[in-house]
Amino acid sequence: MNAQGSMETWNTLKAWYDLAWNSQNGYLHYKADMIGTIIVNQHDKKGLVLRRVTFQNCQLTSIDTFGSLAWAQSGDIEAEVGAKWIADYWIDEYIDNNFTIQPPFVAGY
């Protein structure tokens, strides 16, 4: 990821984290205002989705400090940001050949 993409990712994670408690202004939010859905797809070598895990009602619990930058062989600047989430539950789906799945809609609180 280049520096611009890293900053966009960092800003998105920081904004989500600040919904729980913003250290700059002390604002707190309800859980319904700060949860989201995370979908993780596992692909085969051809790019077809083999498995999909949908994490429901995810809440960001921590993000690492935006740390060191490094030069990549391509000449881009790279950065690494880590984050941790919790989820109320998840849906684990295995996909066969051309079968298309639609994850069920589950309303938040």
DSSP file (Angstrom, degrees, kcal/mol; ACC not computed):
  #  RESIDUE AA STRUCTURE BP1 BP2  ACC     N-H-->O    O-->H-N    N-H-->O    O-->H-N    TCO  KAPPA ALPHA  PHI   PSI    X-CA   Y-CA   Z-CA
    1    1 A M              0   0    0      0, 0.0    78,-0.6     0, 0.0     2,-0.0   0.000 360.0 360.0 360.0 135.4    0.0    0.0    0.0
    2    2 A N     >  -     0   0    0     76,-0.1     4,-2.6     1,-0.1     5,-0.2  -0.260 360.0 -96.7 -82.2 175.7    1.4    3.4   -0.9
    3    3 A A  H  > S+     0   0    0     74,-0.3     4,-2.3     1,-0.2     5,-0.2   0.875 123.3  50.9 -62.8 -39.2    1.5    6.4    1.5
    4    4 A Q  H  > S+     0   0    0      2,-0.2     4,-2.2     1,-0.2    -1,-0.2   0.942 112.9  45.5 -65.0 -46.0   -1.7    7.9    0.2
    5    5 A G  H  > S+     0   0    0      1,-0.2     4,-2.4     2,-0.2    -2,-0.2   0.872 111.8  53.6 -62.4 -36.9   -3.6    4.6    0.6
    6    6 A S  H  X S+     0   0    0     -4,-2.6     4,-2.9     2,-0.2    -1,-0.2   0.904 108.8  48.0 -64.6 -41.4   -2.1    4.2    4.0
    7    7 A M  H  X S+     0   0    0     -4,-2.3     4,-2.9     2,-0.2    -2,-0.2   0.889 111.1  50.6 -68.3 -38.0   -3.3    7.6    5.1
    8    8 A E  H  X S+     0   0    0     -4,-2.2     4,-2.1     2,-0.2    -2,-0.2   0.924 113.3  46.0 -63.6 -43.3   -6.8    7.0    3.8
    9    9 A T  H  X S+     0   0    0     -4,-2.4     4,-2.7     2,-0.2     5,-0.2   0.936 113.7  48.9 -63.2 -46.9   -6.9    3.7    5.6
   10   10 A W  H  X S+     0   0    0     -4,-2.9     4,-2.9     1,-0.2     5,-0.2   0.928 111.5  48.9 -58.6 -47.2   -5.5    5.3    8.8
   11   11 A N  H  X S+     0   0    0     -4,-2.9     4,-2.2     2,-0.2    -1,-0.2   0.879 112.2  48.9 -63.0 -38.6   -8.0    8.2    8.6
   12   12 A T  H  X S+     0   0    0     -4,-2.1     4,-2.1    -5,-0.2    -1,-0.2   0.940 113.9  45.1 -65.9 -47.4  -10.9    5.7    8.1
   13   13 A L  H  X S+     0   0    0     -4,-2.7     4,-2.8     1,-0.2    -2,-0.2   0.909 113.6  50.2 -62.8 -42.1   -9.8    3.5   11.0
   14   14 A K  H  X S+     0   0    0     -4,-2.9     4,-2.5    -5,-0.2    -1,-0.2   0.903 110.0  50.1 -64.2 -41.9   -9.2    6.6   13.3
   15   15 A A  H  X S+     0   0    0     -4,-2.2     4,-0.5    -5,-0.2    -1,-0.2   0.901 113.3  46.5 -63.7 -40.1  -12.7    8.0   12.5
   16   16 A W  H >X S+     0   0    0     -4,-2.1     3,-1.2     1,-0.2     4,-0.5   0.929 113.0  49.2 -66.4 -44.9  -14.3    4.6   13.3
   17   17 A Y  H >X S+     0   0    0     -4,-2.8     3,-1.4     1,-0.3     4,-1.1   0.882 103.9  60.4 -61.7 -38.6  -12.3    4.3   16.5
   18   18 A D  H 3< S+     0   0    0     -4,-2.5    -1,-0.3     1,-0.3    -2,-0.2   0.655  89.4  72.0 -66.8 -14.4  -13.3    7.8   17.6
   19   19 A L  H << S+     0   0    0     -3,-1.2    10,-0.6    -4,-0.5    -1,-0.3   0.850  97.4  49.6 -67.1 -32.2  -17.0    6.8   17.5
   20   20 A A  H << S-     0   0    0     -3,-1.4     9,-0.5    -4,-0.5     2,-0.2   0.942 139.8 -19.2 -71.0 -47.9  -16.3    4.8   20.7
   21   21 A W  B  <  -A   28   0A   0     -4,-1.1     2,-0.8     7,-0.2    -1,-0.3  -0.773  61.5-147.2-163.2 115.6  -14.6    7.6   22.5
   22   22 A N     >  -     0   0    0      5,-2.0     4,-2.8    -2,-0.2     3,-0.4  -0.766   6.0-161.6 -88.3 112.8  -13.1   10.7   20.9
   23   23 A S  T  4 S+     0   0    0     -2,-0.8    -1,-0.2     1,-0.2    -5,-0.0   0.674  86.9  58.5 -69.5 -16.2  -10.1   11.7   22.9
   24   24 A Q  T  4 S+     0   0    0      1,-0.1    -1,-0.2     3,-0.1    -2,-0.0   0.853 127.1   9.2 -81.6 -35.8  -10.1   15.2   21.4
   25   25 A N  T  4 S-     0   0    0     -3,-0.4    -2,-0.2     2,-0.1    -1,-0.1   0.454  94.0-120.3-126.7  -3.0  -13.7   16.2   22.4
   26   26 A G     <  +     0   0    0     -4,-2.8    -3,-0.1     1,-0.2     2,-0.1   0.540  53.9 158.5  78.7   6.5  -14.8   13.4   24.8
   27   27 A Y        -     0   0    0     -5,-0.3    -5,-2.0    -6,-0.1     2,-0.3  -0.381  21.5-165.2 -67.8 140.6  -17.9   12.4   22.7
   28   28 A L  B     -A   21   0A   0     -7,-0.2     2,-0.3    -2,-0.1    -7,-0.2  -0.910   3.4-158.9-119.8 151.9  -19.3    8.9   23.2
   29   29 A H        -     0   0    0    -10,-0.6     2,-0.1    -9,-0.5     5,-0.0  -0.887  23.1-101.3-128.9 160.6  -21.7    7.1   20.9
   30   30 A Y    >   -     0   0    0     -2,-0.3     3,-1.3     1,-0.1     4,-0.5  -0.408  37.3-110.8 -74.1 156.9  -24.2    4.3   21.2
   31   31 A K  G >> S+     0   0    0      1,-0.3     3,-1.8     2,-0.2     4,-0.6   0.883 117.4  60.6 -56.7 -40.3  -23.2    0.8   19.9
   32   32 A A  G 34 S+     0   0    0      1,-0.3     3,-0.3     2,-0.2    -1,-0.3   0.760 102.9  53.3 -60.2 -24.3  -25.7    1.1   17.1
   33   33 A D  G <4 S+     0   0    0     -3,-1.3    -1,-0.3     1,-0.2    -2,-0.2   0.558 114.8  38.3 -86.4  -9.1  -23.8    4.2   15.8
   34   34 A M  T <4 S+     0   0    0     -3,-1.8    26,-0.4    -4,-0.5     2,-0.3   0.241  90.6  98.0-131.1  15.6  -20.4    2.5   15.7
   35   35 A I     <  +     0   0    0     -4,-0.6     2,-0.3    -3,-0.3    24,-0.2  -0.719  42.1 168.9-103.0 158.1  -20.9   -1.1   14.5
   36   36 A G  E     -B   58   0B   0     22,-1.6    22,-3.4    -2,-0.3     2,-0.4  -0.894  33.4-101.1-151.3 179.9  -20.4   -2.4   11.0
   37   37 A T  E     -     0   0B   0     -2,-0.3     2,-0.5    20,-0.2    19,-0.2  -0.934  25.4-162.7-112.9 133.6  -20.2   -5.5    8.9
   38   38 A I  E     -B   55   0B   0     17,-2.0    17,-3.3    -2,-0.4     2,-0.5  -0.977   4.0-163.9-117.8 127.2  -16.8   -7.0    7.7
   39   39 A I  E     -B   54   0B   0     -2,-0.5     2,-0.5    15,-0.2    15,-0.2  -0.950   2.2-168.0-114.0 125.2  -16.8   -9.5    4.9
   40   40 A V  E     -B   53   0B   0     13,-2.8    13,-2.6    -2,-0.5     2,-0.4  -0.958   5.0-163.3-114.2 122.7  -13.7  -11.6    4.3
   41   41 A N  E     -B   52   0B   0     -2,-0.5     2,-0.5    11,-0.2    11,-0.2  -0.886   7.7-153.0-106.6 135.8  -13.5  -13.6    1.1
   42   42 A Q  E     -B   51   0B   0      9,-3.2     8,-3.4    -2,-0.4     9,-1.5  -0.942  20.8-160.8-105.4 124.6  -11.0  -16.5    0.6
   43   43 A H  E     -B   49   0B   0     -2,-0.5     6,-0.2     6,-0.3     2,-0.1  -0.685  11.7-132.3-105.9 155.4  -10.1  -17.0   -3.1
   44   44 A D    >   -     0   0    0      4,-2.3     3,-1.6    -2,-0.2    -1,-0.1  -0.306  48.1 -83.1 -88.4-175.0   -8.6  -19.8   -5.1
   45   45 A K  T 3  S+     0   0    0      1,-0.3    -2,-0.0     2,-0.1    -1,-0.0   0.751 131.0  51.7 -64.3 -24.1   -5.7  -19.4   -7.5
   46   46 A K  T 3  S-     0   0    0      2,-0.1    -1,-0.3     0, 0.0    -3,-0.0   0.474 121.1-105.4 -91.4  -2.6   -8.1  -18.3  -10.3
   47   47 A G  S <  S+     0   0    0     -3,-1.6     2,-0.2     1,-0.3    -2,-0.1   0.471  72.0 141.7  95.0   1.9   -9.7  -15.6   -8.1
   48   48 A L        -     0   0    0      1,-0.1    -4,-2.3    -5,-0.0     2,-0.5  -0.564  58.1-111.2 -77.9 141.9  -13.0  -17.4   -7.4
   49   49 A V  E     +B   43   0B   0     -2,-0.2    -6,-0.3    -6,-0.2     3,-0.1  -0.602  38.6 171.8 -75.9 122.5  -14.4  -17.1   -3.9
   50   50 A L  E     +     0   0B   0     -8,-3.4    45,-3.2    -2,-0.5     2,-0.4   0.757  67.6  15.1 -96.4 -33.8  -14.3  -20.4   -2.1
   51   51 A R  E     -BC  42  94B   0     -9,-1.5    -9,-3.2    43,-0.3     2,-0.4  -0.999  59.6-165.9-146.8 140.5  -15.3  -19.2    1.4
   52   52 A R  E     -BC  41  93B   0     41,-2.8    41,-3.0    -2,-0.4     2,-0.5  -0.997   1.6-168.1-130.6 129.4  -16.9  -16.1    2.8
   53   53 A V  E     -BC  40  92B   0    -13,-2.6   -13,-2.8    -2,-0.4     2,-0.6  -0.979   6.7-162.9-117.1 122.6  -17.0  -15.1    6.4
   54   54 A T  E     -BC  39  91B   0     37,-2.5    37,-2.2    -2,-0.5     2,-0.6  -0.917   4.8-156.8-108.5 113.6  -19.3  -12.3    7.3
   55   55 A F  E     -BC  38  90B   0    -17,-3.3   -17,-2.0    -2,-0.6     3,-0.4  -0.805  14.9-151.2 -92.1 122.6  -18.7  -10.7   10.7
   56   56 A Q  E     + C   0  89B   0     33,-2.7    32,-1.5    -2,-0.6    33,-1.0  -0.717  66.1   6.2-101.4 145.1  -21.8   -9.0   12.1
   57   57 A N  E    S-     0   0B   0     -2,-0.3    31,-0.3    30,-0.2    -1,-0.2   0.913  82.2-174.3  55.3  50.3  -22.0   -6.0   14.4
   58   58 A C  E     -B   36   0B   0    -22,-3.4   -22,-1.6    -3,-0.4     2,-0.4  -0.489  10.0-167.2 -76.8 142.8  -18.2   -5.4   14.4
   59   59 A Q  E     -D   86   0C   0     27,-2.5    27,-2.0   -24,-0.2     2,-0.4  -0.998  23.1-123.7-132.2 130.0  -16.7   -2.8   16.7
   60   60 A L  E     +D   85   0C   0    -26,-0.4    25,-0.3    -2,-0.4     3,-0.1  -0.589  29.1 177.5 -72.3 123.7  -13.2   -1.5   16.4
   61   61 A T  E     -     0   0C   0     23,-2.9     2,-0.3    -2,-0.4    24,-0.2   0.725  60.3  -3.5-103.1 -26.6  -11.4   -2.0   19.7
   62   62 A S  E     -D   84   0C   0     22,-1.5    22,-2.5     2,-0.0     2,-0.4  -0.979  49.4-160.6-162.5 152.0   -7.9   -0.8   19.0
   63   63 A I  E     -D   83   0C   0     -2,-0.3    20,-0.2    20,-0.2     2,-0.1  -0.993  29.4-117.2-131.8 143.6   -5.7    0.6   16.3
   64   64 A D        -     0   0    0     18,-2.9     2,-0.1    -2,-0.4     3,-0.0  -0.422  42.6 -91.0 -73.8 152.9   -1.9    0.6   16.4
   65   65 A T        -     0   0    0      1,-0.1     2,-0.6    -2,-0.1    17,-0.1  -0.421  47.5-101.9 -61.6 135.7   -0.1    4.0   16.3
   66   66 A F        +     0   0    0      1,-0.1    -1,-0.1    -2,-0.1    15,-0.1  -0.486  64.5 172.4 -62.5 110.7    0.6    5.0   12.8
   67   67 A G        -     0   0    0     13,-0.7    -1,-0.1    -2,-0.6    14,-0.0   0.399  24.1  -3.1-104.8-131.5    4.2    4.1   12.8
   68   68 A S        -     0   0    0      1,-0.1    12,-0.6    11,-0.0     2,-0.4  -0.229  49.4-145.7 -73.2 150.1    7.2    3.8   10.6
   69   69 A L  E     -E   79   0D   0     10,-0.1     2,-0.3    -3,-0.1    10,-0.2  -0.864  17.5-169.4-108.4 147.7    7.3    4.3    6.9
   70   70 A A  E     -E   78   0D   0      8,-2.6     8,-3.9    -2,-0.4     2,-0.4  -0.970  24.6-113.6-137.7 152.3    9.6    2.3    4.6
   71   71 A W  E     -E   77   0D   0     -2,-0.3     6,-0.2     6,-0.2     2,-0.2  -0.726  30.7-145.6 -85.1 131.4   10.7    2.5    1.0
   72   72 A A    >   -     0   0    0      4,-3.2     3,-1.7    -2,-0.4    -1,-0.0  -0.507  27.1-108.5 -89.0 164.1    9.4   -0.4   -1.2
   73   73 A Q  T 3  S+     0   0    0      1,-0.3    -1,-0.1    -2,-0.2    -2,-0.0   0.788 120.2  60.9 -62.2 -27.0   11.5   -1.8   -4.1
   74   74 A S  T 3  S-     0   0    0      2,-0.1    -1,-0.3     1,-0.1     3,-0.1   0.589 121.2-108.2 -76.1  -9.3    9.0   -0.1   -6.4
   75   75 A G  S <  S+     0   0    0     -3,-1.7    -2,-0.1     1,-0.4     2,-0.1   0.334  79.7 126.9  97.0  -6.5    9.9    3.3   -5.0
   76   76 A D        -     0   0    0     -5,-0.1    -4,-3.2     1,-0.1     2,-0.5  -0.442  64.9-114.5 -79.4 157.6    6.7    3.7   -3.2
   77   77 A I  E     -E   71   0D   0     -6,-0.2     2,-0.3    -2,-0.1   -74,-0.3  -0.819  34.1-158.2 -90.5 130.3    6.5    4.5    0.5
   78   78 A E  E     +E   70   0D   0     -8,-3.9    -8,-2.6    -2,-0.5     2,-0.3  -0.838  12.6 179.9-111.2 148.0    4.9    1.7    2.5
   79   79 A A  E     -E   69   0D   0    -78,-0.6     2,-0.4    -2,-0.3   -10,-0.1  -0.977  15.6-144.6-141.5 154.6    3.3    1.9    5.9
   80   80 A E        -     0   0    0    -12,-0.6   -13,-0.7    -2,-0.3     2,-0.4  -0.982  14.7-179.4-125.3 132.3    1.7   -0.7    8.1
   81   81 A V        -     0   0    0     -2,-0.4     2,-0.3   -15,-0.1   -15,-0.1  -0.998  10.2-158.0-129.6 132.4   -1.3   -0.1   10.4
   82   82 A G        +     0   0    0     -2,-0.4   -18,-2.9   -17,-0.1     2,-0.3  -0.822  11.6 178.8-110.2 151.4   -2.8   -2.8   12.6
   83   83 A A  E     -D   63   0C   0     -2,-0.3     2,-0.4   -20,-0.2   -20,-0.2  -0.982  14.8-149.4-147.3 156.0   -6.4   -2.9   14.0
   84   84 A K  E     -D   62   0C   0    -22,-2.5   -23,-2.9    -2,-0.3   -22,-1.5  -0.986  15.2-175.6-130.1 140.7   -8.5   -5.2   16.2
   85   85 A W  E     -D   60   0C   0     -2,-0.4     2,-0.3   -25,-0.3   -25,-0.2  -0.869  15.0-148.7-127.1 161.1  -12.2   -5.8   16.1
   86   86 A I  E     -D   59   0C   0    -27,-2.0   -27,-2.5    -2,-0.3     2,-0.3  -0.936  15.8-162.1-121.6 154.3  -14.8   -7.7   18.1
   87   87 A A        -     0   0    0     -2,-0.3   -30,-0.2   -29,-0.2   -29,-0.2  -0.981  24.9-137.2-135.5 147.6  -18.0   -9.1   16.5
   88   88 A D  S    S-     0   0    0    -32,-1.5     2,-0.3    -2,-0.3   -31,-0.1   0.901  84.8 -30.9 -68.4 -40.5  -21.3  -10.3   18.0
   89   89 A Y  E     -C   56   0B   0    -33,-1.0   -33,-2.7    -3,-0.1     2,-0.3  -0.966  59.5-135.6-165.2 172.8  -21.3  -13.3   15.7
   90   90 A W  E     -C   55   0B   0     -2,-0.3     2,-0.5   -35,-0.2   -35,-0.2  -0.964   8.8-137.4-140.6 158.1  -20.2  -14.5   12.2
   91   91 A I  E     -C   54   0B   0    -37,-2.2   -37,-2.5    -2,-0.3     2,-0.6  -0.976  18.4-159.8-116.5 119.6  -21.7  -16.4    9.3
   92   92 A D  E     -C   53   0B   0     -2,-0.5     2,-0.4   -39,-0.2   -39,-0.2  -0.897  15.0-179.9-106.0 117.2  -19.2  -18.9    7.7
   93   93 A E  E     -C   52   0B   0    -41,-3.0   -41,-2.8    -2,-0.6     2,-0.4  -0.957  18.2-156.1-124.2 134.0  -20.1  -19.9    4.1
   94   94 A Y  E     -C   51   0B   0     -2,-0.4     2,-0.4   -43,-0.2   -43,-0.3  -0.890  18.5-146.1-104.0 139.7  -18.4  -22.3    1.7
   95   95 A I        -     0   0    0    -45,-3.2     2,-0.5    -2,-0.4     5,-0.1  -0.901   3.2-150.0-115.4 132.3  -19.1  -21.7   -2.0
   96   96 A D    >   -     0   0    0     -2,-0.4     3,-2.9     4,-0.0   -47,-0.0  -0.872  49.7 -66.3-102.5 129.8  -19.4  -24.4   -4.7
   97   97 A N  T 3  S-     0   0    0     -2,-0.5   -48,-0.1     1,-0.3    -2,-0.0   0.068 118.4  -4.8  37.0-114.1  -18.4  -23.7   -8.3
   98   98 A N  T 3  S+     0   0    0      2,-0.1     2,-0.3    -3,-0.0    -1,-0.3   0.306  95.8 128.5 -94.3   9.1  -20.9  -21.2   -9.8
   99   99 A F    <   -     0   0    0     -3,-2.9     2,-0.5     1,-0.0     0, 0.0  -0.506  46.4-153.8 -68.5 125.4  -23.2  -21.0   -6.8
  100  100 A T        -     0   0    0     -2,-0.3     2,-0.3    -5,-0.1    -2,-0.1  -0.861   8.0-158.4-103.4 134.0  -23.7  -17.4   -5.9
  101  101 A I        -     0   0    0     -2,-0.5    -6,-0.0    -8,-0.0    -8,-0.0  -0.835  11.3-155.0-112.2 150.5  -24.6  -16.5   -2.3
  102  102 A Q        -     0   0    0     -2,-0.3     3,-0.1     3,-0.0    -2,-0.0  -0.970  26.3-128.7-119.2 111.6  -26.3  -13.5   -0.8
  103  103 A P        -     0   0    0      0, 0.0     3,-0.0     0, 0.0     2,-0.0  -0.336  34.2-103.7 -59.2 140.2  -25.3  -13.0    2.8
  104  104 A P        -     0   0    0      0, 0.0     2,-0.5     0, 0.0   -13,-0.0  -0.345  31.5-116.1 -65.5 144.7  -28.4  -12.6    5.0
  105  105 A F        -     0   0    0     -3,-0.1     2,-0.5    -2,-0.0    -3,-0.0  -0.719  33.2-173.7 -81.8 124.5  -29.2   -9.1    6.1
  106  106 A V        -     0   0    0     -2,-0.5   -49,-0.2    -3,-0.0     2,-0.0  -0.971  18.4-134.9-122.6 116.7  -29.1   -8.8    9.8
  107  107 A A        -     0   0    0     -2,-0.5    -2,-0.0     1,-0.1     0, 0.0  -0.342  17.9-126.5 -69.5 148.2  -30.2   -5.6   11.3
  108  108 A G              0   0    0    -76,-0.1    -1,-0.1     1,-0.1   -76,-0.1   0.109 360.0 360.0 -75.1-162.4  -28.1   -4.0   14.1
  109  109 A Y              0   0    0    -78,-0.0   -77,-0.1     0, 0.0    -1,-0.1   0.473 360.0 360.0 -81.9 360.0  -29.4   -2.9   17.4
